[in-house]
Amino acid sequence: MNKTTLLEGPVRGTMLRFALPIMLSMVTTRLYSMVDAMIVGLCLDADALAAVSSAYSVLTIFLFVSGGMELGGSLLAAAARPGSTPGEMSRLTWNILAVDLGAAVLMLAGGLWGMRDLLVLINTPQEILEPAALYGIICLAGLPCMMLYDLARQLVIGCGESKVPLYAVIATSALNIVLDLLLVGPLGVAGAAAATSIAQAAGCVFMLRYLRRTLLVERFRLRQLDWRLFGEIMGLSVPNMLQQAGGTAVVIVRQALLGPLGVAAIAGFSSAGKLSSLLLVPVYGLMQSLVVFIAQNRAAGQPDRAEEGVRSARVLLLGYTALVVALCALASRSLIGLFTTDQEAIFCGALLLSRECWTFPVANLRHLQEARLRGRKKMTLYLASSTAALTSNILACLALVPRVGFPGFYLATYISTPLGLLFSTALVRLSNRESIDTGARAA
């Protein structure tokens, strides 16, 4: 893996070459998720689609640790890569993997014990409770492999290599879809869950073998585990975990508010969420590449190049978001119809998608500001920004949905999204002043 890929050459071209495979990886993952929902919704029925949606809402409780480790590990690898020897990178990688595996085992135990109770807690309708619990338990069985697979991909990306993770995602997604087609018919939602777990295990084996040939130049020894590295890993990962937990809280609150609205509302909401996530994945991929770009260039003493990357990313971000808004506003019913033939579910999903899409440009600019904070390793400020946006959305949903019903979900975004951008911008300015003050004291 080339250490200097992101540190030289034209900024926009360098960023695009690095970002495109990341975007394609995320698009492929979300596309698989969408195809998975289509297979379940069209081969089975709306009840099955709602059961998978409810189970996934609970699974996010256990996935926030994985997401935090991925983002923290990628940022740590990006900051360490320019100035570390192969041996130092190997020890750092072994430590990150060990922490991740330990967390996976704990999360697996907790999930198997509490899955059904959590589904009841979020008001899962009785008629879909059993298939939702079965789906969740089977997915949890593959949690350790999934966490190691996702973390390994992010470590490689943090070191400046984005093509190999793309190949892994394409292969595992294709395997997942083939297994879905083979298993969903005879096994129902259990087949969809089994397909996911098997594909994630295959991806885990591939990525760990790749790490063994590249970053892991030293064999694992217990003495390589270092409490000082553990502290550094957790210092970057915990804020990301808390941010992921906040996102999980939003999902759980929304799912609990959806329960009384019926199965059609759950299926429509799930379809709209999967579609908007798919369409906005290139934005998330661009932001992830920007974080790595900023971290590596600042570690190499090139802050001006890092800021030039921010400006280039902003232009790309706004251009793409405008296309997404137009598509969602004009073709929402046709897009939701890809997931289900239930007319009530289509109505709910199209309503949410066509109204919520107008907040996408503002939300994506907030993601840009938060990427700047993460790239500078200002994790406390990043956590404050993310927490404020998520909290305002939860409070708005709790205030509006019981009063106005399903439209309360998109009305809540009209309140929380601009507040989130204002707060994140203020935190970036605070970070800029801190950097100026630090430079003045050093001079």
C-alpha positions in Angstrom: 0.0 0.0 0.0 1.4 3.4 -1.1 2.0 5.8 1.8 2.0 8.9 -0.4 -1.1 8.5 -2.5 -3.0 11.2 -0.7 -0.1 13.5 0.0 0.8 14.7 -3.4 -0.6 15.5 -6.8 -3.7 17.6 -7.8 -6.1 17.7 -4.9 -9.4 17.1 -6.7 -8.0 14.3 -8.9 -6.3 12.6 -5.9 -9.4 12.8 -3.8 -11.6 11.4 -6.6 -9.4 8.5 -7.3 -9.4 7.6 -3.6 -13.0 8.4 -3.0 -14.7 6.6 -6.0 -13.9 3.1 -4.8 -15.2 4.0 -1.3 -18.4 5.4 -2.8 -18.8 2.3 -5.0 -18.2 0.1 -1.9 -20.9 1.9 0.0 -23.3 2.0 -3.0 -22.8 -1.8 -3.5 -23.5 -2.5 0.2 -26.6 -0.3 0.2 -27.7 -1.7 -3.1 -27.5 -5.2 -1.7 -29.5 -4.1 1.3 -32.1 -2.7 -1.1 -32.2 -5.8 -3.2 -32.4 -7.9 0.0 -35.5 -5.9 1.0 -37.0 -6.2 -2.5 -36.5 -10.0 -2.4 -38.1 -10.3 1.0 -40.9 -7.8 0.2 -41.8 -9.2 -3.3 -41.1 -12.9 -2.7 -42.8 -13.0 0.7 -45.1 -10.1 1.7 -45.3 -6.7 3.6 -45.4 -8.5 6.9 -42.0 -10.2 6.2 -40.6 -6.8 5.1 -41.8 -5.2 8.3 -40.4 -8.0 10.4 -36.9 -7.6 8.8 -37.2 -3.8 9.4 -38.1 -4.2 13.0 -35.3 -6.7 13.6 -32.8 -4.4 11.9 -33.8 -1.6 14.2 -32.8 -3.7 17.2 -29.6 -4.9 15.5 -28.4 -1.3 15.2 -28.2 -1.4 19.0 -25.4 -3.9 18.7 -23.8 -2.4 15.6 -23.0 1.0 17.0 -19.9 -0.5 18.7 -18.8 -1.9 15.3 -19.4 1.4 13.6 -17.4 3.2 16.2 -14.5 0.9 16.0 -14.5 1.1 12.2 -14.4 4.9 12.1 -11.9 5.2 15.0 -9.6 2.5 13.6 -9.7 4.1 10.1 -8.8 7.5 11.5 -6.1 6.1 13.8 -4.5 4.2 10.8 -4.7 7.3 8.6 -3.0 9.5 11.2 -0.3 6.9 12.0 0.5 5.7 8.4 2.7 8.6 7.2 5.2 8.4 10.0 5.1 4.7 11.2 7.4 1.8 10.4 5.8 -1.5 9.1 6.4 -3.0 12.6 4.6 -0.2 14.3 1.7 -0.4 12.0 1.5 -4.2 12.5 1.3 -3.8 16.3 -1.3 -1.1 16.0 -3.4 -3.2 13.7 -3.2 -6.3 16.0 -4.3 -4.2 18.9 -7.3 -2.7 17.0 -8.4 -6.1 15.9 -8.1 -7.6 19.4 -10.3 -4.8 20.9 -12.8 -5.3 18.1 -13.1 -9.0 18.6 -13.5 -8.7 22.3 -16.3 -6.2 21.8 -17.9 -8.5 19.2 -18.1 -11.4 21.7 -19.7 -9.2 24.4 -22.2 -7.8 22.0 -23.1 -11.3 20.7 -23.8 -12.6 24.2 -26.0 -9.6 25.0 -27.9 -9.8 21.7 -28.8 -13.5 22.0 -30.0 -12.9 25.5 -32.1 -9.8 24.8 -33.3 -9.8 21.2 -37.0 -10.7 21.8 -37.4 -8.4 24.8 -36.0 -5.5 22.7 -38.4 -6.2 19.9 -41.3 -6.0 22.4 -39.8 -2.8 23.8 -40.0 -1.0 20.4 -43.7 -2.0 20.0 -43.1 -4.6 17.3 -46.6 -5.8 16.2 -47.5 -9.2 17.6 -48.1 -10.7 14.1 -44.4 -10.1 13.1 -42.7 -10.6 16.4 -41.6 -14.3 15.9 -40.1 -13.8 12.4 -38.4 -10.6 13.5 -36.8 -12.4 16.5 -35.6 -15.3 14.3 -34.1 -12.9 11.8 -32.3 -11.0 14.5 -30.8 -14.0 16.2 -29.5 -15.5 13.0 -27.8 -12.2 12.0 -26.3 -11.9 15.5 -24.7 -15.3 15.1 -22.5 -13.8 12.4 -21.7 -10.6 14.4 -18.0 -11.4 15.2 -17.2 -12.1 11.5 -19.1 -9.0 10.4 -17.3 -6.7 12.8 -13.8 -8.0 11.9 -14.7 -7.8 8.2 -15.9 -4.2 8.3 -13.0 -3.1 10.6 -10.4 -4.7 8.3 -11.8 -2.9 5.3 -11.7 0.4 7.2 -8.1 -0.1 8.3 -7.0 -0.7 4.7 -8.9 2.5 3.6 -7.3 4.5 6.4 -3.9 3.5 5.0 -4.8 5.0 1.6 -5.9 1.8 -0.3 -9.6 1.9 -1.4 -9.7 -0.6 -4.3 -9.3 -3.8 -2.4 -12.1 -3.1 0.0 -14.3 -2.4 -3.0 -13.5 -5.8 -4.5 -14.4 -7.5 -1.2 -17.7 -5.7 -1.0 -18.7 -6.6 -4.6 -17.8 -10.2 -4.0 -19.7 -10.6 -0.7 -22.7 -8.6 -1.9 -23.0 -10.8 -5.0 -22.7 -13.9 -2.8 -25.3 -12.5 -0.5 -27.8 -11.9 -3.3 -27.3 -15.4 -4.8 -27.9 -16.9 -1.3 -31.0 -14.8 -0.9 -32.5 -16.1 -4.1 -31.7 -19.6 -3.0 -32.8 -19.4 0.6 -35.6 -16.8 1.0 -38.2 -18.9 -0.8 -37.8 -22.1 1.2 -36.8 -20.5 4.5 -38.5 -17.1 4.6 -36.8 -14.3 6.6 -34.5 -16.9 8.2 -33.0 -17.5 4.7 -32.3 -13.8 4.3 -30.6 -13.7 7.7 -28.5 -16.8 6.9 -27.4 -15.4 3.6 -26.1 -12.3 5.3 -24.2 -14.2 7.9 -22.6 -16.6 5.4 -21.5 -13.8 3.1 -20.0 -11.7 6.0 -18.0 -14.7 7.1 -16.6 -15.1 3.6 -15.7 -11.4 3.5 -14.0 -11.7 6.9 -11.7 -14.5 5.8 -10.7 -12.6 2.6 -9.9 -9.3 4.4 -8.0 -10.9 7.2 -5.8 -12.8 4.7 -5.2 -9.5 2.9 -4.2 -7.8 6.2 -1.8 -10.7 6.9 0.0 -10.1 3.6 0.2 -6.3 4.0 -0.2 -4.5 7.4 0.4 -7.5 9.7 4.1 -8.1 8.9 4.6 -9.5 12.4 2.9 -12.6 13.8 0.5 -12.0 16.7 2.0 -12.3 20.2 0.2 -11.5 23.5 3.0 -9.2 24.4 2.1 -7.0 21.4 -1.1 -5.9 23.2 -0.4 -2.5 24.6 -2.6 -0.6 27.1 -1.3 2.7 25.8 -2.5 1.8 22.3 -5.7 0.6 23.9 -6.2 4.0 25.3 -5.5 5.7 22.0 -7.8 3.3 20.1 -10.7 3.9 22.6 -10.0 7.7 22.6 -10.9 7.9 18.9 -13.4 5.0 18.8 -15.6 5.9 21.8 -16.8 9.2 20.4 -17.7 7.4 17.2 -19.4 4.7 19.2 -21.5 7.3 21.0 -22.3 9.0 17.7 -23.4 5.6 16.4 -25.4 5.0 19.5 -27.2 8.3 19.0 -28.1 7.2 15.5 -29.3 4.0 17.0 -31.4 5.9 19.5 -33.1 7.8 16.6 -33.9 4.5 14.8 -35.3 2.9 18.0 -37.5 6.0 18.8 -38.7 6.1 15.3 -39.5 2.4 15.3 -41.3 2.7 18.6 -43.4 5.6 17.2 -44.1 3.6 14.0 -45.4 0.5 15.8 -48.9 2.0 16.6 -49.2 3.3 13.0 -49.4 -0.2 11.6 -47.4 -2.7 9.4 -47.9 -0.6 6.2 -46.3 2.5 7.8 -43.4 0.4 9.0 -42.9 -1.2 5.5 -43.2 2.2 3.8 -40.8 3.9 6.2 -38.3 1.1 5.9 -38.4 1.3 2.1 -38.0 5.1 2.0 -35.1 4.8 4.5 -33.3 2.2 2.4 -33.7 4.2 -0.8 -32.6 7.5 0.6 -29.6 5.8 2.3 -28.7 4.2 -1.1 -28.9 7.5 -2.9 -26.9 9.4 -0.3 -24.2 6.7 0.0 -21.8 8.6 -2.4 -22.0 11.5 0.0 -21.0 9.3 3.0 -18.2 7.8 0.9 -16.9 11.2 0.0 -17.0 12.3 3.6 -15.1 9.2 4.7 -12.4 9.8 2.1 -12.3 13.5 3.1 -11.6 12.5 6.8 -8.7 10.2 5.7 -7.4 12.9 3.3 -7.4 15.6 6.1 -5.9 13.3 8.7 -3.0 12.1 6.5 -2.2 15.6 5.1 -2.3 17.2 8.5 -0.1 14.4 9.9 2.3 15.1 7.1 2.4 18.9 7.9 0.2 20.0 4.9 -2.8 21.7 6.5 -3.4 24.0 3.4 -3.7 20.9 1.2 -6.2 19.5 3.7 -8.4 22.6 3.4 -8.1 22.6 -0.4 -9.6 19.1 -0.1 -12.5 20.4 1.9 -13.3 23.0 -0.8 -13.2 20.4 -3.6 -15.4 18.1 -1.6 -18.0 20.8 -1.0 -18.4 21.4 -4.8 -18.8 17.7 -5.5 -21.2 17.3 -2.5 -23.6 20.1 -3.5 -23.7 19.0 -7.2 -24.6 15.4 -6.4 -27.1 16.3 -3.7 -29.1 18.5 -6.2 -29.5 15.5 -8.5 -30.7 13.3 -5.6 -33.3 15.9 -4.5 -34.7 16.2 -8.0 -35.0 12.4 -8.3 -36.7 11.9 -5.0 -39.1 14.8 -5.5 -40.2 13.7 -8.9 -40.2 9.9 -8.8 -40.9 8.9 -5.2 -43.9 6.6 -5.8 -42.1 4.7 -8.6 -39.0 4.3 -6.4 -40.9 3.0 -3.4 -42.8 0.6 -5.7 -39.5 -1.2 -6.3 -39.9 -2.6 -2.7 -43.5 -3.5 -2.3 -46.8 -3.7 -4.1 -48.8 -2.8 -1.0 -50.5 0.5 -2.0 -50.7 1.8 1.6 -47.0 1.1 2.2 -46.1 2.8 -1.1 -48.2 5.9 -0.1 -46.4 6.2 3.2 -42.9 5.7 1.8 -43.4 8.1 -1.1 -44.8 10.8 1.2 -41.8 10.5 3.5 -39.2 10.4 0.7 -40.7 13.3 -1.4 -40.9 15.6 1.7 -37.7 14.7 3.5 -35.5 15.1 0.4 -35.6 18.9 0.7 -33.5 18.7 3.8 -30.7 16.6 2.1 -28.5 19.6 1.1 -28.5 21.1 4.6 -27.9 17.7 6.2 -25.0 17.0 3.9 -23.3 20.3 4.6 -23.4 19.3 8.2 -21.7 16.0 7.4 -19.0 18.1 5.6 -18.4 20.2 8.7 -18.3 17.1 10.9 -15.8 15.4 8.5 -13.5 18.5 9.1 -13.7 18.0 12.8 -13.0 14.2 12.6 -10.1 14.7 10.2 -8.5 17.1 12.7 -9.1 14.5 15.5 -11.4 17.0 17.3 -13.6 14.1 18.5 -15.2 15.9 21.4 -16.5 18.7 19.1 -17.6 16.1 16.5 -19.5 14.2 19.1 -21.1 17.4 20.3 -22.3 18.3 16.8 -23.6 14.9 16.0 -25.3 14.5 19.4 -27.1 17.9 19.0 -28.4 17.0 15.6 -29.7 13.6 16.7 -31.2 14.9 19.9 -33.1 17.6 18.2 -34.5 15.1 15.7 -35.6 12.7 18.5 -37.3 15.5 20.4 -39.0 16.8 17.3 -40.3 13.3 16.4 -41.6 12.7 20.0 -43.4 16.0 19.9 -44.9 15.8 16.4 -45.6 12.1 15.5 -48.1 11.5 18.4 -49.9 14.6 17.3 -49.9 14.6 13.5 -49.2 11.0 12.7 -46.8 9.8 10.0 -46.1 13.3 8.6 -44.4 14.1 11.9 -41.3 12.2 10.8 -40.5 14.5 7.9 -41.7 17.6 9.7 -39.2 16.8 12.5 -36.3 16.9 9.9 -37.4 20.4 8.9 -36.6 21.5 12.5 -33.6 19.4 13.4 -31.6 19.6 10.1 -31.0 23.4 9.9 -30.2 23.5 13.7 -27.6 20.8 13.2 -25.9 22.7 10.4 -25.7 25.9 12.4 -24.3 24.2 15.4 -21.7 22.2 13.4 -20.5 25.4 11.6 -20.1 27.1 15.0 -18.0 24.2 16.2 -15.7 24.3 13.2 -15.1 28.0 13.8 -14.3 27.2 17.4 -11.8 24.6 16.2 -10.2 27.1 13.8 -9.7 29.6 16.7 -8.2 26.8 18.9 -5.7 26.0 16.1 -4.8 29.7 15.7 -4.3 30.1 19.5 -2.2 26.9 19.6 0.0 28.2 16.8 0.4 31.6 18.4 1.5 30.0 21.7 4.0 27.7 19.9 5.5 30.8 18.1 
